[in-house]
Amino acid sequence: MKKATGALIGLCATGPLLLALPILAIGAGTASASCSTDAAQGVDTAAVARQVKAILDGGDKVSVSVPGLDDPAEQVPNAKTIQATGVAMNIPARGQVVALATALQESGLRNLTYGDRDSLGLFQQRPSMGWGTANEILDPVHASTKFYEGLKKVSGWQSLSVTQAAQAVQKSGFPDAYAKWEPLATALQKAIEPLLRKAGDPSPSPSPSGSADASSPSPSTAGRCSADGDGTGFGTIPAGALPDEYKIPATAPREVQTAIRWALGQLGTQYQWGGSCTDSHGTDPMGRCDCSSLMQQAYKAAGVTLTRTTYTQVKDGKAISVDALEPGDLLFTEGTADVPEHVGMAIGNGLIVHAPHTGDVVRITTLASWKSRILAARRVV
């Protein structure tokens, strides 16, 4: 956050300043983590279904009204299920929008019992193509789970347009058809998000990945990747990627979970100094994120108001010790403690999400790579 010439106030550090810093190295492919993972065992759809039920049962029952739906009574419950499945599988908001846009195109958000050849359900998935049995595909949670599984296998999907990401999963004969649904899918996602909550009840929630044993500890308690570590166990994290082993902390306040989830939805989008972060995936550069607007808009999605610049955000909330960080805390580097020039958000498991500088993208880095340079930390929830 440097001052620009004239009356314009700088919002985040610009390229030359941060390019000289020891930012985490970037590698090709997926994140390499030294912590053990059961991801190779695949997703337990029964465990996901239990989490989806907990999320839907625990969420607000307020009706959703979004212009553009022709049969909300049928479409909205299906949209909620698709989105709740995304929440259960720790899919960021951007991925939920991709799923909603896909279902709008394929079925009009209706659980169809017919389609082209043997296509069925919300996503018009085909039993003959390995999406599951007919009965499984007609289960909205199963169908949504399989779609998200496919999306997660698409390398760099966070950096793709909605239609590119959807097509990479669906392999449709009409590859450009999904784009027109992005505005409605985005409006639905934003309207539904406040009504859902991450399952974090006193009763343990089974992990969607691997074993369905309800007594299995979560990643933060299983000794695999400790929630209060420094993130070094995740190894090299590619630009715009989120390690598969990462889980949004279920014990964090709801507002923090929402803010983290929203911020993760911007992964891979281009940095823009002075950008508002109100349309980071759009074509207008000024709708993209800089470091402080990413923090502001993430918390706005959670109903928490932050000021706009790092100069003022360093006064939001309350000061905390770097040794007592919790998910959602804001961390400031560069400049001085009173006038910091960069900010990121702790997201748990020793990881930070931030928008680094011109020429880079919203990305994940480790607390270990920041710790010696942190000037201040603030808790806003």
TIVOZA-847031 format. One record per atom (N, C-alpha, C): y, z, x. Coordinates in steps of 0.001 Angstrom, whole numbers, plus 500000, padded with zeros to 6 digits. Layout:
N
YZX/...
END
This chain:
381
498819500000500812/500000500000500000/501246500000500857/501657498875501265/502860498766502056/504000498306501188/505235498621501597/506387498140500867/506639496687501197/506855495894500135/507215494509500351/508722494403500433/509194493256500819/510637493080500891/511203493106499498/512470493495499360/513124493563498067/512667494778497295/512697494637495949/512423495788495094/510949495958494797/510123494992495121/508710495073494787/508017496127495633/507267496990494987/506546498040495692/505141497556495993/504720497710497225/503374497305497624/502333498143496926/501197497557496600/500194498237495817/498982498654496621/498591497879497596/497454498211498448/497654497556499790/496908498028500771/497047497464502102/496685495988502089/497393495208502869/497136493778502930/496155493462504034/495767492205504090/494693491766504973/494803492209506413/495861491899507134/495881492203508563/495631493661508877/496084494562507991/495908495984508257/494432496368508218/493747495955507119/492382496411506949/491354495569507692/491713494355508033/490747493534508750/490385494135510102/491287494937510637/491032495536511938/490173496786511839/489874497213510597/489155498470510425/487653498237510472/486893499282510790/485438499132510875/484787499125509509/484985498042508744/484376497928507435/482898497617507602/482088498100506656/480645497934506725/480274496474506916/479352496217507838/478943494845508123/478284494212506914/478436492898506800/477883492170505678/476679491367506139/475638491402505359/474457490627505688/474057489769504513/473149488865504738/472692488002503658/471607488693502870/471377488207501645/470294488726500824/470669490000500110/469689490799499800/469915492021499046/470125493193499980/470571494323499387/470842495501500197/469560496039500805/469665496437502055/468514497023502738/468696498522502778/467744499263502216/467872500710502151/466686501367502822/466971502464503507/465878503171504166/465242504186503243/465932504539502115/465317505482501190/464154504809500485/463135505576500131/461989504981499452/462387504562498052/461733503545497531/462064503060496189/460806502599495487/460799502747494160/459665502264493396/460026500992492665/461088500323493098/461533499124492409/460456498054492396/459629498038493433/458615497001493512/457609497106492384/457518498289491742/456565498454490659/457067497829489371/458292497347489342/458837496728488155/459461497742487224/459989497237486126/460680498076485154/459709498517484074/459709499790483789/458873500343482726/459625500188481408/459242499196480613/459982498924479383/459886500077478388/458782500819478407/458659501967477505/459670503048477873/459858503259479179/460836504251479625/462247503806479270/462524502512479443/463835501997479055/464050502209477564/463024501922476763/463150502076475311/463490503507474935/462882504478475629/463192505880475326/464639506204475681/465100505666476794/466492505910477170/467452505239476202/467115504026475778/467975503323474819/468083504130473534/466960504660473065/466989505477471845/467885506694472036/467780507345473205/468616508515473468/470093508132473490/470403506988474088/471791506538474167/472332506230472780/471561505486471986/472017505119470649/472096506327469726/471104507226469824/471113508418468968/472264509349469328/472606509389470610/473662510297471046/475052509714470972/475156508415470730/476460507774470702/477188507979469384/478461507604469370/479250507695468149/478738506682467126/478820507058465862/478334506181464795/479484505415464132/480618505356464798/481767504634464276/481416503151464172/481845502517463078/481559501097462914/482403500275463876/481852499134464279/482525498236465209/483019497024464437/484280496709464600/484858495537463951/485455494638465025/484836493494465224/485286492532466224/485438491176465554/486646490624465506/486830489301464897/485968488251465585/485397487363464787/484595486291465349/483125486374464987/482696487527464456/481303487677464024/481190487251462567/480178486459462238/480052486006460847/479144486897460013/478361487757460667/477487488692459942/477391489996460735/478491490763460786/478510491974461628/477389492958461316/476982493050460055/475949494026459686/474656493776460440/474358492523460724/473160492195461490/473451492096462979/474612491545463319/474902491243464717/475279492471465542/476065493371464989/476542494519465761/475398495425466206/474440495789465331/473320496614465823/472558495952466965/472377494635466900/471698493941467995/472533493989469266/473848493823469112/474734493902470282/474680495290470897/474662496333470064/474576497703470580/473279497915471355/472180497374470845/470906497534471528/470908496817472866/471434495602472891/471533494864474156/472362495650475155/473493496171474699/474380496885475613/473787498224476032/473165498932475109/472542500216475455/471415500016476463/470695498912476340/469650498613477324/470268498406478696/471409497717478723/472125497551479989/472542498882480583/473026499786479740/473412501112480213/472198501840480780/471086501781480057/469874502467480511/469380501920481848/469615500629482083/469146500005483319/470236499961484391/471361500652484134/472466500706485088/473027499315485401/473079498478484387/473698497161484523/475191497319484253/476054496866485167/477491497025484944/477989496204483766/479227496478483375/479805495843482189/479722494328482255/479938493768483438/479900492315483580/478537491765483183/477466492431483585/476128491995483221/475872492117481732/476438493156481110/476301493317479665/476997492185478924/478157491760479444/478857490627478840/478018489357478958/477400489157480110/476530487992480292/475407488006479253/474798489165479063/473696489269478097/474178489002476679/475314489563476316/475846489363474968/476213487901474734/476837487271475720/477197485854475586/475937484997475438/474894485355476174/473639484611476089/473034484730474697/472991485941474163/472418486145472834/473262485477471752/474578485464471929/475440484771470964/475128483281470940/474912482710472101/474594481283472166/473190480987471654/472223481775472080/470835481449471791/470440481731470346/470962482824469789/470486483228468459/471599483638467507/472851483596467968/473928484138467141/473816485637466975/473193486310467955/472947487758467924/472053488144466742/471111487256466443/470131487535465397/468728487518466015/467887488388465524/466532488494466052/465639487482465333/465752486229465750/465106485129465046/463597485106465272/462863484801464202/461406484690464293/460971483241464500/461908482396464853/461615480981465058/462560480450466126/462338479200466550/463199478564467537/462553477297468057/463158476711469068/462616475503469677/461252475794470314/460247474991469939/458880475231470388/458473476673470067/458173477510471050/457737478879470747/458824479909471028/460090479481471069/461199480399471354/461386481388470208/461690482639470592/461813483716469614/462916484686470029/463410485437469041/464216486617469319/465658486358469676/466280487415470164/467708487408470473/468058486401471558/467181486275472553/467461485401473692/466623484122473655/465903483905472531/465048482730472396/464110482584473608/463455483684473897/462498483708475004/461142483185474512/460391482595475413/459148481929475032/457931482668475591/456984483029474735/455755483643475235/455056482772476275/455104481469476079/454415480567476999/455068480518478368/456286481038478478/456999481043479756/457000482423480415/456173483328479880/455983484613480544/456956485708480168/457698485558479069/458656486587478672/457992487745477927/456732487594477583/456020488628476833/455318488008475647/454605488836474890/453972488353473665/455039488125472603/454664487459471530/455617487228470443/456153488547469898/455264489511469703/455702490808469181/456650491509470149/456368491412471448/457247492043472437/458619491390472444/458655490075472414/459937489376472452/460774489691471222/460117489950470089/460849490288468871/461309491747468855/460961492502469883/461501493857470061/462796493716470868/463962494005470278/465237493774470971/465349494489472318/464756495678472439/464840496394473710/464017495668474770/462817495257474412/461981494517475366/462683493226475774/463188492483474795/463850491211475094/465042491421476018/465833492457475732/467013492742476560/466597493174477960/465566493993478039/465079494451479340/464646493268480197/463905492352479603/463437491192480360/464602490304480790/465618490196479929/466787489399480331/467463490034481543/467693491354481483/468364492024482599/467512491975483870/466200492075483717/465334491922484885/465566490558485538/465638489533484704/465895488198485230/467254488091485883/468252488725485289/469603488667485845/469650489332487216/468980490473487356/469002491197488624/468331490415489753/467476489471489392/466812488657490405/467687487501490890/468814487274490202/469709486180490579/470616486669491702/470446486132492878/471229486567494031/472718486332493795/473509487402493940/474960487289493811/475447487006492400/474674487416491388/475073487096490010/476436487672489651/476811488796490314/478098489413490001/479269488490490319/479064487566491236/480130486656491642/480126485361490842/479129485164489985/479042483940489196/479843484061487913/480205482924487342/480814482939486017/479759483369485005/480209483723483807/479270484132482765/478258483031482497/478725481819482364/477803480724482036/476849480426483184/477308480556484433/476413480344485574/475339481419485632/475738482678485414/474768483770485463/473754483640484334/474241483323483127/473341483172481986/472362482022482213/472865480901482701/472016479744482930/470972480011484007/471334480810485009/470387481125486072/469182481888485527/469387482646484457/468285483375483832/467555482494482824/468333481827481968/467759481121480833/467212479739481173/467845479081482156/467449477704482504/467438476820481264/468553476848480568/468705476136479304/468935474645479538/468615473855478509/468941472441478551/470407472174478296/471157473232477959/472596473125477713/473301474158478598/473389473884479894/473818474908480857/475259475375480707/476101474597480038/477510474993479908/477817475653478565/476805475862477760/477034476318476389/477467477778476289/477194478555477331/477462479991477242/478939480332477414/479687479454478073/481067479778478439/481923480105477229/481727479379476133/482595479574474970/482436480942474327/481351481623474647/481091482931474041/481633484090474870/482169483818476047/482628484912476907/483707485780476242/484747485205475591/485764486079474975/485180487015473918/484319486492473045/483734487339472001/482793488368472622/482004487956473608/481098488902474269/481877490009474963/482981489654475587/483817490658476258/484406491631475253/484891491098474121/485459491968473084/484400492911472525/483199492400472323/482103493250471836/481773494346472836/481649493974474095/481299494955475120/482323496078475171/483582495718475128/484643496725475199/484675497598473957/484375497013472787/484392497794471545/483210498747471465/482071498326471995/480853499139471887/480784500201472979/481322499890474161/481161500788475308/481531502243475016/482661502521474351/483002503941474121/482042504655473181/481254503897472434/480347504509471462/479011504897472067/478754504425473277/477478504702473923/477653505774474979/476589506448475281/476631507417476360/475367507307477186/475505507611478448/474330507600479321/473457508802478982/472163508581478865/471268509683478538/471255510684479682/471823511860479452/471838512882480483/471595514235479848/470635514263478909/470349515460478137/469607516485478972/469572517753478501/468800518750479214/467345518335479394/466781517612478398/465414517136478569/465417515978479537/464495515962480489/464522514922481513/464293513552480916/465003512548481447/464815511172481024/463927510463482029/462929509732481550/462070509018482479/462829507917483173/462412507604484376/463045506528485119/462593505191484585/463530504244484325/463125502935483835/462285502179484851/462360502540486123/461605501834487140/460401502661487550/459281501988487716/458102502677488222/457433503532487169/457088504756487533/456284505615486684/456982505970485400/456217506038484314/456764506427483021/456630507919482797/456160508641483756/455994510088483644/457329510740483411/457491511395482262/458782511988481917/459170513122482827/458230513638483576/458563514721484489/459028514230485844/459036512912486048/459445512380487345/460904512691487609/461238513203488782/462627513517489077/463456512267489216/464742512409488944/465664511294489111/465918511066490581/466524509892490952/466781509635492362/467636510706493023/468507511349492250/469385512331492870/468665513641493168/467465513828492573/466753515077492806/465408514865493480/465024513626493679/463695513365494223/463675513345495735/464787513560496373/464823513590497820/464798512216498445/465089511171497640/465063509814498176/466426509424498727/467424509477497894/468802509173498311/469665510264497715/469954511281498450/470624512439497886/472010512085497384/472404512723496264/473688512419495639/474852512817496519/474649513772497417/475756514236498247/475626513736499683/474858512696499902/474719512145501247/475934511316501635/475802510605502753/476936509798503222/476691508312503054/475581507951502428/475322506560502119/474681505753503224/474470506342504371/473922505567505487/472509505077505198/471785505753504325/470429505343504006/470347504004503306/471480503526502755/471467502251502058/471565501069503016/471829501313504267/471887500222505237/473054499290504978/472838498010505290/473883497007505133/473963496550503681/475155496605503113/475357496236501715/476153494936501664/475579493852501159/476295492581501117/477541492654500249/478476491758500507/479728491718499749/479452491561498266/480061492430497464/479934492320496016/478610492777495460/477742493357496294/476412493761495828/476353495255495570/475393495651494752/475104497052494481/473659497299494858/473374498279495699/471976498533496069/471107498794494849/469929498212494822/469027498388493685/468676499848493458/468674500634494542/468278502040494430/469352502912493795/470560502405493691/471660503223493186/471551503428491682/471860504624491226/471943504954489810/473268505642489546/473950505273488471/475148506010488082/474730507445487773/475374508441488393/474927509831488219/474961510266486763/473803510597486213/473712510979484803/474373512320484534/474584513135485577/475195514445485385/476714514407485458/477279513256485813/478741513141485878/479315513150484469/480576513581484322/481207513522482999/481154512109482431/481151512027481119/481052510719480468/482175509786480924/483377510325481050/484495509477481468/484261508906482867/483699509718483739/483419509255485100/482342508176485082/481281508375484303/480243507359484210/480818506031483723/481690506111482725/482302504891482201/483187504226483245/483989505027483940/484875504472484969/484069503805486079/483005504454486509/482160503868487553/481536502572487060/480988502621485848/480328501428485308/481314500271485211/482539500564484775/483545499494484655/483901498943486023/484106499817486983/484452499361488334/483340498496488916/482083498881488687/480970498105489208/480901496726488557/481441496616487348/481488495326486685/482414494327487360/483256494817488271/484185493921488973/483658493519490357/482474494001490711/481930493680492043/481883492170492269/482296491780493456/482246490379493820/483472489582493438/484392490169492676/485605489434492302/486625489488493439/487434488459493542/488373488335494645/489507489362494559/489866489918495712/491022490811495818/492304490014495593/493272490634494914/494603490044494758/495648491138494893/496440491057495962/497512492046496140/498468491968494964/498720493110494308/499597493162493144/498926492772491855/497618492407491908/496912492003490699/496705493173489749/496680492860488455/496608493901487423/495190494387487162/494164493632487572/492760493968487339/492421493949485845/493183493196485070/492926493098483632/492039491905483288/491833490994484238/490969489838484002/490429489366485348/489674490235485987/489282489973487372/488358488771487507/487657488419486442/486748487281486497/487402485998486013/488691486069485644/489388484904485121/489962484020486213/490689483005485770/491249482026486713/492629482406487230/493321483301486538/494659483702486963/494544484739488085/495012484427489284/494884485382490392/495493486746490092/496569486775489306/497232488057489053/496465488932488063/495401488395487475/494530489227486645/493448489911487454/493345489563488754/492341490164489623/492804491533490130/491969492170490920/492202493571491279/492733493730492696/493648494685492849/493874495264494166/493307496674494110/493449497432495168/492724498704495237/493143499675494143/494450499813493921/494903500817492961/494756500360491521/494879499047491252/494687498592489872/493216498692489474/492303498541490436/490890498747490154/490643500172489683/491264501140490353/491118502542489941/491750502772488567/492947502224488387/493672502432487133/492899501863485936/492417500630486053/491746499994484927/490355500579484682/489686501018485743/488377501651485556/488521502916484720/489517503718485049/489704504944484276/490337504681482915/491109503610482805/491637503244481485/490496502944480529/489454502267481028/488279501979480205/487616503260479714/487808504347480459/487215505639480089/488194506510479302/489373505966479002/490358506726478236/491179507684479063/491204507481480380/491954508353481287/493095507539481893/494302508078481831/495473507371482328/495760507723483776/495828506698484615/496262506858485997/497548506078486206/498336506498487181/499511505726487551/499072504484488328/500027503633488703/499667502295489154/499421502140490651/500146502838491494/500063502576492929/499395503725493679/498951503448494885/498358504525495684/499380505613495985/500654505222496081/501704506206496358/501766507265495264/501464506845494009/501526507791492892/500155508338492512/499109507528492694/497771508014492374/497361509189493248/497928509284494440/497609510399495319/498169511710494766/498957511614493701/499472512809493016/498804513017491660/497982512069491216/497268512229489951/496140513247490098/495826513934489015/494726514891489044/495001516056489958/493965516536490637/494126517691491532/493503517385492884/494053517990493916/493542517791495274/492200518483495427/491294517845496183/489990518434496471/489649518212497937/488705518977498418/488243518836499786/487282517652499895/487345516937501002/486424515832501237/484985516336501307/484808517604501638/483475518178501711/482936518592500347/483757518425499302/483340518822497957/483454517663496982/483200516446497476/483365515257496647/482344515210495522/482789514670494397/481913514395493276/482139512956492831/481170512355492136/481379511001491630/482650510908490789/483395509838490986/484642509637490261/485878510045491015/485720510796492105/486883511222492883/487520510028493589/488850510074493708/489589509027494404/489784509430495862/489557508488496760/489663508736498193/490718507809498782/491618508367499573/492757507617500091/492672507500501607/492949506298502110/492965506046503544/494198505240503903/494464505138505187/495570504348505763/496926504951505393/497912504711506225/499224505302506008/499209506779506324/499750507562505411/499785509011505577/499246509676504323/499019510971504407/498510511710503253/499489511670502089/500788511643502394/501787511584501330/502011510170500818/501838509192501690/502074507789501322/500867506965501787/499720507125501124/498533506377501532/498623504919501089/497885504055501775/497982502626501510/496709502023500923/495655502823500793/494413502283500246/493678503385499484/492906502973498459/492183503936497637/490853503336497215/489850504184497125/488548503803496596/488013504937495738/486911504697495063/486324505690494167/484919506065494644/484670507354494791/483318507824495076/482461507600493840/481267507019494023/480411506727492874/479065507456492961/478960508405493894/477715509141494063/476819508499495098/475836509250495572/474874508783496572/475544508316497858/476713508904498162/477389508563499406/477983507173499420/478294506617498244/478845505276498148/480246505290497549/481017504253497885/482398504093497425/482564502672496919/483259502496495791/483635501168495320/485126500999495547/485521499826496058/486937499599496335/487216498110496430/488492497761496327/488962496389496539/489673496385497890/489063495822498934/489543496052500309/490865495402500675/490954494078500623/492138493407501143/492069491919500822/493162491235501047/493230489796500821/492109489083501582/491435488173500884/490343487441501490/488990488090501303/488956489265500706/487697489970500481/487471490118498981/486381490779498618/486021490970497216/485801492454496943/485829492815495665/485487494186495274/484063494444495749/483879495537496457/482599495770497127/482265497261497186/481032497507497601/480535498864497841/480523499116499345/480931500302499738/480798500713501129/480307502156501150/480097502695502325/479537504041502431/480609505071502760/480373506271502314/481252507381502660/481282507580504166/480147507335504816/480084507524506267/481096506644506985/481324505432506482/482249504516507149/483705504878506881/483943505746505906/485313506144505541/485680507545505999/484697508412506137/484967509851506158/486005510256507198/485937509682508376/486868510097509429/488296509628509158/488464508707508204/489782508140507941/490391508601506622/489669509428505868/490178509855504570/491338510817504755/492460510495504119/493681511300504214/493834512287503077/493283511928501907/493419512789500721/492328512420499735/491982513367498875/491019513127497807/491542513809496560/491381513112495427/491888513644494150/490799513537493081/490736514567492238/489823514554491104/490658514388489846/490371513322489092/491210513003487933/490528513324486620/489248513728486660/488531514152485449/487891515502485730/
END
